[in-house]
């Protein structure tokens, strides 16, 4: 068990062995919360909202590809453009 000291600005240093064990690196974001008298840190990842939206669309099956050849990609673009013209 590692002991840490709370510094004058309420800062604590996470011991190296613990950082390595959980994979915390410089610049990582940690969510802090209190749970049953304990302070819990959870490593978090920030995702741009547009990327998050894209992931939701991908999981919903709203995607095209992958394409093995550029011709397949171009053909897909033409099909989608044709569908858009028909909707108007």
N, C-alpha and C positions, 0 to 999 in steps of 0.2 A: 504494500500500500504506500502510495506517495503522498507526502504532506506538502501543501503549498501555503504561502503566506499572502494575506490580503494586504496590498500596498496602500500608500496614502491616498491614491485616487481610486481605490477599490479595484485595482488591477490584480490579476493573478497570472502566474506563468504555468502553462500546462507542461508537465515534465516530458522530456524527450521520449522516454519509453512509451508513455501513453499516446503521444502524438503519432509515433510510428505505428503503434498497435491499431489505431483507428484511422490512420491515413490523413491526419490534419496537416495542411501545409500553409505557408504564408499566403495571405490573401483570401483564404477560404472564409465563407460565411457560416456562422454558427447561430442557431436559434437557441435562446436561453429561456428556460421555464422552470418554475418551482413545482415540485411534486413531492408530497408527503415529507416536507421539511428538507428536501434535497434540491440542489441546483443541477439541472440536466441540460447538457449542451448537445444539440443535434446538428450535424453538418447539413447545409442546404445548398441547393443549386439554383441560381437565378436564370430564368429562361425568358427571353424577349417575348412579349405577348403575341407578336406575329408568328413566331416559331411555335408557340403553344397552340395557336389556332391551326397552323398547318398540321401539327401532330394529330389534333382532333379530326381534321378532315381526312388525313391519311388513314386513321383507324376506322373511319366511317366508310372507307372505300372510294373516296372522291379524289382519285389520283390517276395519273397516266404513266405508263412505262413500268418497268425500265425498258429502254429500247436498246437493242443490240446494234442497230445501224442507224445512221442519221436519216436515211430514207424512211424508216419506220416512224421516226419522230415527226418528220415533215408531213407524212401521210396522216398521222394522228391530228396534227394541227389543222390540216385541211378538213378533216371530218368534223372537228369541233366547230370550225368556222362555218361550215355548211349548216350544222345544226342551229347555230345562232342566227343565221340568215333566215332559216325556215321559221323560227319563232317570231320574227318581226313580221 
